[in-house]
Amino acid sequence: MSGVLEPEEIEALMSGNAEEGESAQSASGKFDFAHHDYAVQRLIPALSLIQSQFASAVRDQLRGLVPVVDAVRTDRITVMKFEELMGVLEAPCSISVVRGMPLNSGLIIAFESDLVFQLVDLYFGGTGSSQVESREQLSTAESDLMEMLHLQLLPDISESWKGVMSDKPELALLCSDPRLLDGFNEADSLVATRFEISIGEFSGGFWSIVPWSAIDAVRDSLGENKQNRGVDNAQWQQDMVNGLEQAPVDVVAVLAELRLNLKQVANWKAGDFIPLASVGEANLKIGDTPFFSAHLGSRDGNLALQIDRLLYENG
């Protein structure tokens, strides 16, 4: 019936404040179920399971380095803009960007500065201390220990996010200042989970942060109802295109091909010369498919290829 709110719309309007309700409505007056805050609330049970498993894994890894770690628990799951994250993480902290999430997105793991100082001091036999002097970079010892921890967490990230990660997780970046993070815009929406680590009377935090675009791409597998997602999601489609455009591609230039018998190849040794015909045209391949024809030359003192024509047309 026209003008009658559906039960999900009533739930959304009652659970949020008026300002959120206005911003989440579309021009037609219907509640926008793709609105980040509300959508994340629907995914909280699934995200909580993922982060609870990850918290247990982090606790075990930390106890291998610092046995006096008492507990690791999920503090909160929230949505924030990347510019907000810049204000939350103060340098020097320990940040890694892990590749493997959908749409070629990076998952951020960040340990707050006080926690870094505490862990390093305890690891090297201290009693635990906070850094008093203000500085912008971690020491070599601090950086080395935290890099080891970030690497040890990769299998745990893979296990916690299994079914979501599109590739095996790899460490793409390590830094101590959020301003050095590449590939993020200030307006990007992030699903940020803060964990609290207890060590005696001390408590410090670390973060697991995933771009909303990566979560949005797998909402169905995380338990989101398909009927609330909508088939024609223009923003999701654009995120998919952007992710594909950033995907790495190996391009191979085939300058020459030879046909020799096995005996000739078997007799090759270091220092032998292999005669080639004059290299004119070269094919650029992606995988096993030739895509472009080019010719070899030079530019600014470097070898270069100039593309002459397209060899592959889809369809």
C-alpha positions as CSV (number, residue, x, y, z in Angstrom):
1,M,0.0,0.0,0.0
2,S,1.4,3.4,-1.0
3,G,2.5,5.6,1.9
4,V,2.7,2.7,4.5
5,L,6.1,2.0,6.0
6,E,7.4,-1.5,5.9
7,P,8.4,-3.2,9.2
8,E,12.2,-2.8,8.3
9,E,11.7,0.9,7.7
10,I,9.9,1.4,11.0
11,E,12.7,-0.4,12.8
12,A,15.3,1.7,11.1
13,L,13.6,5.0,11.9
14,M,13.1,4.1,15.5
15,S,16.6,2.8,16.1
16,G,18.3,5.9,14.6
17,N,18.1,9.6,15.5
18,A,16.2,12.1,13.4
19,E,19.2,13.5,11.7
20,E,20.4,10.0,10.6
21,G,16.9,9.3,9.4
22,E,16.8,12.3,7.1
23,S,20.2,11.7,5.6
24,A,19.4,8.1,5.0
25,Q,16.3,8.7,3.1
26,S,16.2,8.8,-0.7
27,A,14.5,11.3,-2.8
28,S,11.4,9.1,-2.9
29,G,11.1,9.1,0.8
30,K,12.0,5.5,1.2
31,F,14.7,4.5,3.7
32,D,18.0,3.8,2.1
33,F,19.1,0.4,3.3
34,A,22.5,0.9,1.7
35,H,23.1,3.7,4.2
36,H,26.4,2.7,5.9
37,D,25.4,3.1,9.5
38,Y,22.2,1.1,9.2
39,A,23.7,-1.5,6.9
40,V,26.6,-2.1,9.4
41,Q,24.1,-2.5,12.2
42,R,22.5,-5.4,10.3
43,L,25.9,-7.0,9.9
44,I,27.0,-6.6,13.5
45,P,26.4,-10.3,14.4
46,A,28.5,-11.5,11.5
47,L,31.2,-8.9,12.0
48,S,31.3,-9.6,15.8
49,L,32.0,-13.3,15.1
50,I,34.8,-12.4,12.7
51,Q,36.4,-10.0,15.1
52,S,35.9,-12.2,18.2
53,Q,37.8,-15.0,16.4
54,F,40.5,-12.5,15.4
55,A,40.8,-11.1,19.0
56,S,41.4,-14.6,20.3
57,A,44.1,-15.2,17.6
58,V,45.8,-11.9,18.5
59,R,45.8,-12.7,22.2
60,D,47.6,-16.0,21.4
61,Q,50.1,-14.3,19.2
62,L,50.8,-11.6,21.7
63,R,51.2,-14.1,24.5
64,G,53.9,-15.8,22.4
65,L,55.8,-12.5,22.5
66,V,54.7,-11.1,25.9
67,P,53.3,-13.8,28.2
68,V,51.8,-11.3,30.6
69,V,49.0,-10.2,28.2
70,D,45.8,-10.8,30.2
71,A,43.0,-10.4,27.6
72,V,42.1,-9.1,24.2
73,R,38.4,-8.1,23.7
74,T,36.4,-6.3,21.0
75,D,35.8,-2.7,22.2
76,R,33.5,-1.3,19.5
77,I,32.6,-1.6,15.8
78,T,31.8,1.7,14.1
79,V,31.7,3.5,10.8
80,M,34.0,6.4,10.2
81,K,35.5,8.4,7.4
82,F,39.1,8.1,6.6
83,E,39.7,11.7,7.7
84,E,38.3,10.7,11.1
85,L,40.8,7.8,11.3
86,M,43.6,10.3,10.8
87,G,42.5,12.0,14.0
88,V,42.1,8.8,16.0
89,L,45.6,7.3,15.2
90,E,48.4,9.5,16.5
91,A,51.9,9.0,15.2
92,P,54.0,7.1,15.9
93,C,51.8,4.0,15.8
94,S,52.3,0.7,14.0
95,I,50.2,0.4,10.9
96,S,50.1,-2.3,8.2
97,V,48.0,-2.5,5.0
98,V,47.0,-6.1,4.1
99,R,45.9,-6.9,0.5
100,G,43.5,-9.6,-0.2
101,M,40.0,-8.1,0.5
102,P,37.4,-7.8,-2.3
103,L,37.8,-5.1,-4.9
104,N,41.6,-5.0,-4.3
105,S,40.9,-3.2,-1.1
106,G,43.4,-2.9,1.8
107,L,42.6,-4.1,5.3
108,I,44.3,-1.8,7.9
109,I,45.7,-3.2,11.2
110,A,46.9,-0.4,13.5
111,F,48.4,-0.6,17.0
112,E,48.1,2.6,19.0
113,S,51.4,4.2,20.1
114,D,51.0,3.6,23.9
115,L,50.4,-0.1,23.2
116,V,53.4,-0.3,20.9
117,F,55.7,1.2,23.6
118,Q,54.3,-1.2,26.3
119,L,54.7,-4.3,24.2
120,V,58.3,-3.5,23.1
121,D,59.3,-2.6,26.7
122,L,57.9,-5.9,28.0
123,Y,59.3,-8.0,25.2
124,F,62.8,-6.7,26.0
125,G,62.5,-7.5,29.7
126,G,61.1,-4.3,31.0
127,T,58.2,-3.8,33.4
128,G,56.1,-1.9,30.9
129,S,56.3,1.8,30.3
130,S,54.7,4.6,28.3
131,Q,56.7,6.9,26.1
132,V,57.1,10.3,27.7
133,E,59.1,12.2,25.1
134,S,57.1,13.2,22.0
135,R,58.4,11.8,18.7
136,E,57.0,11.0,15.3
137,Q,58.7,7.8,14.4
138,L,59.3,4.4,16.0
139,S,62.8,3.2,16.8
140,T,64.4,0.4,14.8
141,A,63.8,-2.1,17.6
142,E,60.1,-1.1,17.8
143,S,59.6,-1.2,14.1
144,D,61.3,-4.7,13.8
145,L,59.2,-6.2,16.6
146,M,55.9,-4.8,15.2
147,E,56.7,-5.9,11.7
148,M,57.3,-9.4,13.1
149,L,53.9,-9.2,14.8
150,H,52.1,-7.9,11.7
151,L,53.5,-10.8,9.7
152,Q,52.5,-13.4,12.3
153,L,48.9,-12.1,12.1
154,L,48.5,-12.7,8.4
155,P,47.3,-16.4,8.7
156,D,44.9,-15.3,11.5
157,I,43.5,-12.6,9.3
158,S,43.0,-15.1,6.5
159,E,41.3,-17.6,8.9
160,S,39.0,-14.9,10.5
161,W,38.0,-13.4,7.1
162,K,37.7,-16.8,5.2
163,G,34.9,-16.7,2.8
164,V,35.4,-12.9,2.4
165,M,39.0,-12.5,1.4
166,S,39.4,-12.9,-2.4
167,D,43.2,-13.7,-2.2
168,K,45.8,-14.9,0.2
169,P,46.6,-11.9,2.5
170,E,49.9,-10.1,1.8
171,L,51.6,-7.3,3.6
172,A,51.5,-4.3,1.2
173,L,52.7,-1.5,3.5
174,L,54.1,-0.8,7.0
175,C,54.3,2.7,8.4
176,S,54.1,4.6,11.7
177,D,52.0,7.6,10.5
178,P,48.4,7.4,9.0
179,R,49.3,10.3,6.7
180,L,51.5,7.8,4.8
181,L,48.6,5.5,3.9
182,D,48.1,5.5,0.1
183,G,45.0,4.5,-1.8
184,F,42.5,6.1,0.5
185,N,40.5,9.3,0.2
186,E,39.4,11.4,3.1
187,A,35.7,10.8,2.3
188,D,36.1,7.0,2.1
189,S,33.8,5.2,4.6
190,L,35.5,2.6,6.8
191,V,34.2,-0.2,9.0
192,A,36.5,0.2,12.0
193,T,36.8,-2.3,14.9
194,R,38.7,-1.2,18.0
195,F,40.1,-4.0,20.3
196,E,41.3,-3.4,23.8
197,I,44.3,-5.3,25.2
198,S,44.7,-5.6,28.9
199,I,48.2,-6.1,30.5
200,G,47.9,-5.8,34.3
201,E,46.6,-2.3,35.0
202,F,47.5,-1.1,31.5
203,S,45.0,-1.2,28.6
204,G,45.7,-0.1,25.1
205,G,44.0,-0.4,21.7
206,F,44.5,-1.7,18.2
207,W,42.3,-1.4,15.2
208,S,41.1,-3.6,12.3
209,I,39.7,-1.4,9.6
210,V,38.1,-2.4,6.3
211,P,36.8,-0.1,3.6
212,W,33.0,-0.1,3.4
213,S,33.3,-0.9,-0.4
214,A,34.9,-4.3,0.5
215,I,32.2,-5.1,3.0
216,D,29.4,-4.0,0.7
217,A,30.7,-6.3,-2.0
218,V,30.2,-9.4,0.2
219,R,27.2,-8.4,2.3
220,D,25.2,-11.4,1.1
221,S,27.8,-13.8,2.3
222,L,28.0,-12.0,5.7
223,G,24.3,-12.6,6.2
224,E,22.7,-9.5,4.7
225,N,19.3,-10.1,3.2
226,K,19.4,-9.9,-0.6
227,Q,15.9,-8.3,-0.9
228,N,17.2,-5.3,1.1
229,R,20.3,-4.9,-1.0
230,G,18.8,-4.1,-4.3
231,V,20.0,-5.4,-7.6
232,D,20.8,-2.1,-9.3
233,N,23.3,-0.6,-6.8
234,A,25.1,2.0,-8.8
235,Q,27.6,2.8,-6.1
236,W,28.5,-0.9,-5.7
237,Q,28.9,-1.2,-9.4
238,Q,31.2,1.8,-9.5
239,D,33.3,0.4,-6.6
240,M,33.6,-2.9,-8.5
241,V,34.8,-1.0,-11.6
242,N,37.3,1.0,-9.5
243,G,38.6,-2.2,-7.9
244,L,39.1,-3.9,-11.2
245,E,40.9,-0.9,-12.7
246,Q,43.4,-1.0,-9.8
247,A,44.0,-4.8,-10.1
248,P,47.7,-5.6,-11.1
249,V,48.2,-7.0,-14.6
250,D,51.4,-8.6,-15.9
251,V,52.2,-7.3,-19.4
252,V,54.9,-9.3,-21.4
253,A,56.6,-7.9,-24.5
254,V,57.6,-10.7,-26.9
255,L,60.5,-9.3,-29.0
256,A,61.4,-12.5,-30.8
257,E,60.6,-16.2,-31.0
258,L,63.0,-19.0,-32.1
259,R,62.5,-22.6,-33.2
260,L,65.5,-24.7,-32.2
261,N,66.0,-28.4,-31.7
262,L,66.6,-29.9,-28.3
263,K,70.2,-30.7,-29.0
264,Q,71.0,-27.1,-29.6
265,V,69.3,-25.9,-26.5
266,A,71.0,-28.7,-24.4
267,N,74.4,-27.5,-25.5
268,W,73.9,-23.9,-24.3
269,K,76.2,-22.6,-21.7
270,A,77.0,-19.4,-20.0
271,G,78.5,-16.9,-22.4
272,D,76.9,-18.3,-25.6
273,F,75.4,-15.8,-28.0
274,I,71.9,-16.5,-29.5
275,P,71.5,-14.8,-32.8
276,L,68.2,-12.9,-33.4
277,A,66.7,-11.4,-36.4
278,S,66.3,-7.6,-36.4
279,V,63.7,-6.8,-33.8
280,G,61.0,-4.7,-35.4
281,E,57.5,-5.6,-34.3
282,A,56.8,-6.8,-30.8
283,N,53.6,-8.2,-29.4
284,L,52.3,-7.2,-25.9
285,K,50.6,-10.1,-24.2
286,I,48.4,-10.3,-21.1
287,G,48.5,-13.9,-20.0
288,D,48.7,-15.9,-23.3
289,T,46.6,-13.4,-25.3
290,P,48.3,-10.8,-27.6
291,F,46.6,-7.5,-27.1
292,F,48.8,-4.9,-28.9
293,S,51.3,-4.8,-31.7
294,A,54.2,-2.3,-31.1
295,H,57.7,-1.5,-32.3
296,L,60.9,-1.1,-30.4
297,G,62.6,2.2,-30.0
298,S,63.9,4.6,-27.4
299,R,62.6,7.4,-25.3
300,D,64.5,9.7,-23.0
301,G,67.5,7.4,-23.2
302,N,65.5,4.2,-22.2
303,L,64.2,1.3,-24.3
304,A,60.6,1.8,-25.1
305,L,57.7,0.4,-27.1
306,Q,55.3,2.4,-29.2
307,I,51.9,0.8,-29.6
308,D,50.8,0.5,-33.3
309,R,47.5,-1.3,-33.2
310,L,45.1,-3.4,-31.2
311,L,45.2,-7.1,-31.8
312,Y,42.4,-8.4,-29.5
313,E,38.8,-7.3,-29.6
314,N,36.3,-8.8,-27.2
315,G,33.4,-10.3,-29.0
